[in-house]
Amino acid sequence: QFWLPAEEDDPRDELLQKGLLIFGVMFSVLLQEAFRFLYYKLLRKAIEGLVALSEDGCSPISIQQMAYVAGVGFGLMSGTFSMINLLADALGPGTTGIHGDSQLYFLTSAFMTMVLIFLHTFWGILFFHGCEHRGDTATHPGPVFCLLVPSYLLMATAATWAYLLSGGSAQNLRRFLLCKSFHSGLLYQ
């Protein structure tokens, strides 16, 4: 290998790189949200088709269930690409977290991937709810996270919001945690 002396850093290159990074992030988020909206429209048409084909005039699947499935799908795609990129980096020279660096790099990356999968699931529910009830709520907060702890706080907030929007209540949660079910008006333990 040949060692090349470091060239003098050109401030224009740094500004260009920063501009390209900002453009790339904005473009990818807008493209992702455009596909999320197109997916919502496609699933809305599917529900209309299911209602037209059903005998009782009701859809066998609700928009909340479709929102959940769509969110999980987006999350799994995001997590897959995230982990593939991480594993590809792990094969190369100078891998972070292996030789003398923190051993928590891969573990932290795995937890961040998990958080992103959950966030996409919750964003899907919030986005579909926002499309169904235009003007009632914001469609969704957008991917704003920088560190592990704020991401977990954002995930917990999005989970609570999605739970409440999909019909959950504190009473249902308490029954679930106490392993009780409500069946035909009678409480069974």
Backbone as a ProteinNet text record, in pm:
[ID]
protein_1_A
[PRIMARY]
QFWLPAEEDDPRDELLQKGLLIFGVMFSVLLQEAFRFLYYKLLRKAIEGLVALSEDGCSPISIQQMAYVAGVGFGLMSGTFSMINLLADALGPGTTGIHGDSQLYFLTSAFMTMVLIFLHTFWGILFFHGCEHRGDTATHPGPVFCLLVPSYLLMATAATWAYLLSGGSAQNLRRFLLCKSFHSGLLYQ
[TERTIARY]
84.5	0	88.1	40.1	113.7	45.1	127.3	73.8	77.8	-34.3	-41.3	-55	20.2	8.5	-130.4	-175.8	-308.7	-308.5	-405.7	-418.2	-481.6	-459.2	-516.4	-668	-741.7	-887.4	-941.7	-1025.1	-1087.6	-1222	-1244.4	-1371.8	-1492.8	-1471.1	-1583.5	-1626.1	-1529.8	-1564.3	-1646.5	-1610.4	-1684.5	-1826.4	-1840.4	-1972.5	-2054.8	-1990	-2058.8	-2105.2	-2017.9	-2053.7	-2170.2	-2167.1	-2275	-2406.4	-2398.7	-2518	-2573.9	-2485.1	-2529.9	-2592.3	-2536.4	-2592.4	-2732.6	-2748.6	-2879.6	-2979.8	-2937.7	-3026.9	-3063.5	-2966	-2991.2	-3089.6	-3073.9	-3165.3	-3305.7	-3316.3	-3448	-3515.3	-3439.9	-3496.3	-3541.5	-3460.2	-3497.5	-3620.2	-3631.5	-3749.4	-3873.7	-3863.5	-3978.5	-4018.8	-3920.8	-3951	-4018.3	-3968.6	-4027.8	-4171.8	-4196.6	-4332.4	-4424	-4371	-4451.3	-4494.2	-4401.6	-4436.4	-4532.8	-4518.9	-4612.5	-4753.5	-4762.6	-4892.7	-4950.2	-4867.1	-4914.5	-4960.3	-4890	-4928.5	-5062.6	-5082.5	-5211	-5322.9	-5300.3	-5403	-5432.4	-5328.6	-5346.5	-5427.3	-5394.5	-5467.4	-5610.5	-5631.8	-5767.8	-5852.6	-5794.3	-5864.8	-5891.1	-5796.3	-5814.3	-5930.2	-5940.3	-6050.8	-6183.9	-6188.1	-6310.6	-6347	-6247.1	-6272	-6320.4	-6263.2	-6307.7	-6451.2	-6487	-6623.9	-6719.8	-6681.1	-6767.8	-6787	-6685.2	-6692.9	-6756.4	-6759.9	-6812.5	-6964.2	-7014.4	-7159	-7232	-7168.2	-7234.5	-7201.1	-7116.7	-7083.5	-6980.2	-6912.2	-6808.1	-6674.1	-6570.1	-6435.7	-6389.4	-6325.7	-6277.3	-6154.3	-6094.7	-5976.7	-5995.8	-5958.7	-5978.4	-5857.3	-5877.1	-5768.1	-5658.4	-5696.3	-5594.5	-5505.6	-5564.6	-5485	-5393.1	-5445.7	-5361	-5249.3	-5278.8	-5176.9	-5065.4	-5103.7	-5005.4	-4917.3	-4980.1	-4904.1	-4812.5	-4862.8	-4780.3	-4662.1	-4686.4	-4578.2	-4473.3	-4517.5	-4422.3	-4340.9	-4406.8	-4336.4	-4229.8	-4265.3	-4167.5	-4054.1	-4089.2	-3987.8	-3892.9	-3946.2	-3860.3	-3768.9	-3819.8	-3732.3	-3621	-3655.9	-3556.2	-3453.1	-3500.4	-3409.9	-3320	-3374	-3293	-3179.5	-3210.6	-3105.3	-3004.2	-3051.9	-2962.6	-2864.7	-2915.9	-2829.9	-2737.5	-2784.6	-2697.7	-2581	-2608.1	-2499.7	-2402.7	-2454.9	-2369	-2282.2	-2342.3	-2265.7	-2163.9	-2197.7	-2101.8	-1982.6	-2009	-1899.9	-1814.6	-1874.8	-1801.9	-1698.2	-1715.8	-1620.8	-1497.3	-1507.9	-1399.1	-1290.4	-1181.7	-1071.6	-1111.3	-1055.7	-1081.5	-1220.4	-1270.8	-1405.8	-1413.9	-1511.3	-1533.1	-1584.9	-1536.5	-1590.1	-1522.5	-1419.9	-1354.9	-1215.5	-1131.3	-992.3	-968.1	-995.3	-963.3	-1072.9	-1171.6	-1281.5	-1387.6	-1493.5	-1601.5	-1665.3	-1684.6	-1747.8	-1899.8	-1951.8	-2095.8	-2146	-2058.6	-2098.5	-2206	-2184.3	-2279.6	-2408.6	-2396.2	-2514.6	-2598.3	-2533.6	-2604.5	-2669.6	-2599.8	-2656.3	-2777.5	-2772.3	-2887	-3006.7	-2984.4	-3094.6	-3150.2	-3064.3	-3112.5	-3195.8	-3156.2	-3234.4	-3371.3	-3373.6	-3500.8	-3589.7	-3531.3	-3607.4	-3665.1	-3586.1	-3634.9	-3747.9	-3740.2	-3848.7	-3977	-3967.5	-4085	-4136.2	-4044.1	-4086.5	-4160.1	-4110.1	-4180.5	-4319.2	-4330.1	-4461.2	-4554.9	-4509.9	-4594.3	-4621.9	-4520.3	-4542	-4644.6	-4644.1	-4744.5	-4884.7	-4902.9	-5034.2	-5074.4	-4981.4	-5011.8	-5040.2	-4964.3	-4982.5	-5118.6	-5154.9	-5284	-5397.9	-5383.3	-5486.6	-5498.5	-5386	-5388.5	-5454.3	-5432.5	-5496.8	-5645.8	-5684.5	-5825.7	-5902.5	-5841.1	-5905.8	-5830.3	-5839.8	-5766.2	-5802.9	-5699.5	-5720.7	-5734.8	-5760.5	-5775.7	-5642.1	-5542.7	-5410.1	-5305	-5185.7	-5073.9	-5051.5	-5007.7	-4993.6	-4886.9	-4772.2	-4675.7	-4554.6	-4479.5	-4374.9	-4249.8	-4230.6	-4110.8	-3993.5	-3897	-3784.9	-3683.7	-3707.5	-3617.4	-3553.8	-3429.8	-3359.2	-3209.8	-3135.6	-2991.2	-2916.7	-2968.4	-2901.8	-2995.1	-2941.4	-3018.8	-3133.1	-3107.6	-3210.9	-3324.9	-3297.9	-3411.2	-3492	-3426.7	-3498	-3593.9	-3549.2	-3637.5	-3753.4	-3728.1	-3835.6	-3934.1	-3880.9	-3966.6	-4047.6	-3984.4	-4054.7	-4167.2	-4140.1	-4243	-4358.4	-4327.7	-4432.3	-4515.3	-4447.3	-4519.2	-4602.3	-4550.6	-4625.6	-4752.3	-4739.9	-4856.3	-4959.6	-4912	-5001.7	-5072.2	-4997.2	-5054.9	-5154	-5121.6	-5211.2	-5344.5	-5338	-5460.3	-5541.7	-5472.9	-5544.1	-5610.7	-5554.6	-5612.2	-5717.6	-5760.4	-5871.2	-5829.7	-5704.1	-5658.6	-5696.7	-5705.4	-5738.1	-5655.5	-5654.3	-5582.2	-5646.4	-5778.6	-5849.2	-5810.1	-5802.5	-5759.4	-5616.5	-5531.1	-5391.7	-5382	-5460.4	-5459.2	-5507.9	-5613.7	-5661.7	-5555.1	-5486.3	-5380.3	-5267.9	-5224.4	-5114.5	-5153	-5280.4	-5325.8	-5372.6	-5356.8	-5394.9	-5543.2	-5624.9	-5768.9	-5828.6	-5939.2	-6006.7	-6151.3	-6207.7	-6347	-6422.2	-6506.7	-6574.7	-6723.8	-6802.7	-6949.6	-6999.2	-6933.5	-6979.4	-6936.2	-6873.3	-6828	-6676	-6624.3	-6480.7	-6428.5	-6341.6	-6282.4	-6136.1	-6089.2	-5949.1	-5875.8
-118.1	0	123.1	222.3	347.6	450.5	525.5	631.3	760	824.4	951.3	1063	1169.3	1280.4	1342.7	1390.2	1451.6	1580.8	1593.6	1717.2	1823.1	1944.6	2053.9	2051.5	2058.7	2054.1	2180.9	2161.5	2273.8	2301.6	2421	2451.4	2432.6	2449.6	2430.1	2283.8	2191.9	2050.1	2015.7	2073.1	2048.1	2102.5	2219.7	2278.8	2196.3	2148.4	2064.5	1933.6	1870.5	1745.7	1766.5	1875.2	1904.5	1928.1	2000.9	2025.1	1896.6	1809.5	1681.4	1592.8	1594.2	1515.9	1565	1697.1	1753.6	1720.5	1735.5	1702.5	1555.1	1469.1	1325.5	1286	1342.3	1311.2	1360.7	1484.4	1540.1	1462	1429.5	1356	1216.7	1148.6	1013.3	1013.4	1110.7	1118.6	1150.3	1246.2	1280.2	1163.3	1092.3	976.4	866.8	844	743.6	779.7	905.7	947.5	944.5	972.5	961.1	816.2	722.8	581.7	536.6	592.1	558.1	606	725.9	777.9	695.2	660	577	440.1	386.1	257.8	271.2	383.4	408.7	411.3	483.7	491.7	353.4	273.4	138.9	51.5	57.3	-21.6	28.1	157.7	212.6	156.6	149.8	89.8	-58.5	-127	-269.1	-289.4	-202.9	-213.3	-190.8	-91.5	-66.8	-188.9	-252.9	-374.6	-489.4	-503.7	-608.6	-585.3	-460	-428.3	-462	-430.7	-459.5	-609.9	-689.2	-833.6	-908.2	-845.6	-916.1	-924.4	-1026.1	-1048.1	-952.9	-919.3	-834.4	-686.3	-649.3	-509.5	-454	-541.1	-498.6	-555.4	-480.3	-527	-626.1	-736	-831.9	-782.4	-673.2	-617.7	-466.9	-412.6	-269.8	-190.6	-60.4	27.6	30.4	12.1	8.4	-114.4	-227.1	-348.2	-332	-272.1	-248.6	-149.7	-48.3	48.5	-20	-109.2	-182.4	-268.2	-341.3	-429.1	-347.9	-235.4	-149.8	-93.6	-51.5	0.9	-104.2	-225.6	-334.1	-362.9	-360.1	-383.9	-279	-151	-43.9	-59.7	-93.4	-110	-224.1	-337.7	-452.3	-423.5	-351	-312.4	-220.6	-123.7	-31.6	-105.7	-194.7	-271.4	-363.8	-423.4	-512.3	-436.2	-321.4	-243	-191	-153	-104.8	-214.1	-333.6	-442.7	-492.7	-493.7	-535.2	-439	-308.8	-210.8	-227.8	-254.8	-275.7	-399.6	-508.8	-632.4	-618.2	-541.7	-517.9	-437.4	-339.5	-262.5	-348.1	-446.6	-531.7	-617.9	-641.7	-723.9	-647.8	-516.3	-436.7	-406.9	-349.5	-311.9	-191.2	-182.6	-69.3	-70	-187.2	-198.1	-144.5	-57.2	-0.7	-108.7	-109	-199	-333.7	-357.6	-488	-478	-390.8	-383.8	-261.9	-276.8	-171.4	-69	-64.2	30.3	-32.2	42.1	-6.8	-131.4	-230.7	-355	-339.6	-226.2	-203.8	-148.1	-129.1	-70.9	-154.7	-284.1	-370.2	-386.3	-394.4	-404.8	-277.3	-162	-34.9	-22.9	-66.3	-62.2	-153.6	-269.3	-360.6	-299.1	-235	-171.1	-52.6	23.6	134.4	82.1	-30.5	-91.1	-133.6	-192.1	-231	-108.8	-0.6	121.8	172.7	168.9	215.8	129	-0.5	-88.8	-53.1	-34.8	4.4	142	237.1	371	368.6	291.2	281.5	220.3	123.6	64.4	170.3	246.3	347.8	462.6	503	608.9	565.5	437.5	388.3	403.6	368.5	382.1	529	615	757.6	820	780	833.7	793.5	665.9	620.1	687.7	702.8	771.3	915.8	980.9	1119.1	1130	1032.2	1033.1	1005	918.5	885.7	1001.8	1070.2	1178.8	1307.7	1356.6	1477.4	1593.5	1660.9	1777.9	1749.2	1623.3	1592.1	1591.2	1528.6	1519.1	1543.4	1569.4	1576.8	1437.7	1430.4	1298.1	1216.9	1269.1	1205.5	1293.5	1270.8	1363.2	1362.8	1262.9	1257.5	1196.7	1147.7	1078.7	1175.7	1215.4	1305.4	1228.1	1188.7	1120.2	1139.3	1150.8	1166	1067.8	1041	953.1	839.5	740.8	623.2	656.5	734	764.6	846.4	955.6	1026	938	843	753.4	664.1	614.1	531.5	614.3	738.8	825.5	853.5	878.1	899.4	774.1	657.3	531.9	512.1	538.9	522.2	620	742.2	840.7	798.7	755.1	711	586.4	495.8	374.9	410.9	501.6	543.7	611.2	699.4	771.7	673.8	581.5	482.6	392.5	354.3	269.1	339.9	466.1	540.8	565.6	594	618.3	492.6	376.9	253.2	193.9	271	227.5	173.2	179.3	130	224.6	170.4	253.4	205.4	287.2	250.3	127.4	116	1.7	-127.8	-123.3	-241	-280.2	-181	-209	-270.8	-220.3	-275.6	-421	-449.6	-588	-678.8	-628.5	-708.1	-737	-635.1	-653.7	-743.3	-743.8	-829.1	-965.8	-992.1	-1119.7	-1149.8	-1048.8	-1065.8	-1039.8	-1107.1	-1083.1	-1046.4	-973.7	-932.4	-1003.3	-1098.2	-1181	-1179.9	-1136.8	-1137	-1065.2	-955.1	-876.3	-930.1	-1046.9	-1105.1	-1102.4	-1073.4	-1067.4	-1204.2	-1261.9	-1393	-1373.2	-1454.6	-1447.4	-1571.6
0	0	0	-68.4	-75.2	11.3	81.7	165.5	85.6	74.5	3.3	105.2	88.2	183.1	174.9	288.8	294.1	216.1	130.6	54.5	143.7	105.7	182	163.5	274.5	268	204.4	107.3	38	105.4	155.9	222.7	130.7	0.2	-92.9	-96.8	-84.3	-82.5	41.7	154.1	277.4	266.1	210.3	191.1	92.6	-13.7	-111.3	-47.3	32.2	98.9	195.6	269.2	362.3	287.1	175.9	94.9	35.2	-12.8	-67.9	38.8	158.9	268.7	304.9	315.7	347.6	237.9	111.9	-0.3	1.7	26.3	28.7	136.8	255.7	365.8	334	287.9	257	143.7	39.7	-72.8	-30.6	50.1	90.5	180.2	270.4	357.1	274.4	182	97.7	8.7	-45.7	-129.7	-46.9	73	161.5	195.7	226.6	261.7	139.7	22.6	-99.4	-120.8	-101.2	-115.3	-5	114.4	221.5	184.4	125.4	83.9	-31.5	-129.5	-240.4	-190.3	-91.8	-33.8	39	107.8	172.8	69.3	-41.3	-146.7	-204.9	-227.1	-280.7	-184	-56	43.2	60.4	44.8	52.7	-61.3	-181.6	-296.2	-271.2	-209.4	-179.7	-81.9	18	113.2	42.2	-46.8	-122.8	-207.2	-266.8	-344.2	-257.5	-137.4	-45.5	0.4	22.9	63.3	-50.3	-174.6	-289.3	-309.3	-275.8	-295.1	-178.1	-62.5	54.6	50.1	112.8	113.6	207.8	319.8	418.2	403.1	305.4	282.3	378	450.5	544.8	500.5	525.3	493.3	599.6	558.4	658.6	734.3	688.3	754.8	767.8	881.4	905.7	857.1	845.8	803.5	909.8	1038.7	1144.4	1129.6	1093.4	1072.6	952	846.1	728.4	759.9	840.8	879.4	958.4	1047.9	1127.5	1037.4	946	856.6	765.3	714.5	629	707.3	831.3	914.4	944.6	975.2	1000.5	873.4	759	632.7	607	623.6	606.2	708	832.1	935.8	906.8	862.4	831.5	713.5	614	501.9	549.8	631.9	685.5	770.6	857.9	943.3	864.3	759.2	675.6	609.5	549.3	485	587.1	703.3	807.6	851.5	875.7	921	810.1	686.1	575.7	562.3	572.5	565.5	681.7	799.1	916	898.3	852	832.7	720.3	616.5	508.9	560.8	647.2	706.8	799.1	862.6	956.3	884.9	756.2	681.6	638.2	630.9	576.9	677	628.4	718.9	803.3	919.6	1007.6	1066.5	1098.3	1149.6	1291.9	1313.7	1446.6	1540	1662.3	1762.5	1770.1	1691	1695.6	1757.4	1706.3	1750.6	1838.5	1967.7	2062.1	2084	1998.2	2016	2105.8	2127.1	2212.6	2152.7	2236.3	2192.6	2181.6	2222.7	2220.8	2087.7	1990.4	1862.3	1794.1	1782.7	1712.5	1792.8	1924	2008.5	1999.8	2006.4	1993.5	1856.4	1752.8	1617.7	1606.1	1669.3	1666.3	1738	1852.8	1923.5	1844.9	1778.2	1695.6	1579	1522.8	1415	1467.1	1585.9	1646.4	1668.7	1717.3	1740.3	1608.1	1501.7	1372.4	1319.5	1340.8	1298.1	1372.3	1503.5	1581.2	1539	1517.6	1477.8	1343.8	1248.4	1120	1138.3	1227.4	1255.1	1310.7	1409.2	1470.8	1374.6	1294.4	1196	1091.8	1055.7	961.7	1017.5	1144.7	1208.9	1216.4	1257.3	1268.5	1132.4	1031.4	897	840.7	852.4	802.1	877.6	1008.8	1086.4	1040.3	1015.5	967	830.4	744.4	612.4	622.9	715.7	734	797.1	890.2	964.4	937	815.6	776.5	867.6	918.7	1001.4	1149.9	1187	1328.9	1401.8	1339.2	1400.3	1294.5	1338.2	1243.9	1188.2	1063.9	1003.5	1073.3	1095.1	1184.3	1204.5	1311.3	1352.1	1266.1	1183.7	1101	1175.3	1100.5	1164.2	1225.8	1350.8	1421.9	1536.7	1518.1	1625.6	1604.1	1709.2	1698.4	1786.7	1904.8	1999.4	2039.1	2106.4	2144	2239	2343.2	2442.5	2382.2	2306.4	2245.4	2149.3	2084.2	1994.3	2071.9	2186.5	2268.2	2323	2361.9	2408.3	2295.3	2175.6	2060	2029.3	2041.9	2017.4	2118.9	2246	2349.3	2327.2	2289.4	2261.3	2141.3	2033.7	1913.8	1942.8	2025.8	2060.9	2138	2232.4	2310.5	2221.5	2135.2	2045.3	1950.5	1892	1800.2	1873.6	1997.2	2076.6	2101.9	2138.3	2166.1	2038.9	1927	1801.2	1747.1	1777.7	1725.8	1818.6	1917.7	2002.5	2138	2172	2301.1	2413.7	2533.3	2649.5	2769.2	2872	2993.7	3058	3048.8	3105.9	3033.3	2900.3	2823.8	2859.1	2873.2	2907.6	3046.7	3140.6	3275.7	3274.1	3197.8	3186.7	3127.8	3027.3	2965.1	3064.1	3136.3	3230.7	3348.1	3386	3495.4	3445.4	3315.9	3254	3273.5	3254.8	3264.6	3127.4	3098.5	2970.6	2997.4	2904.3	2914.6	2804.7	2841.8	2741.8	2770.7	2677.1	2686.4	2811.7	2846.9	2959.7	3095.2	3099.7	3226.1	3232	3345.1	3364.1	3406	3325.1	3355.8	3391.8	3481.1	3519.8	3477.6
[MASK]
+++++++++++++++++++++++++++++++++++++++++++++++++++++++++++++++++++++++++++++++++++++++++++++++++++++++++++++++++++++++++++++++++++++++++++++++++++++++++++++++++++++++++++++++++++++++++++++

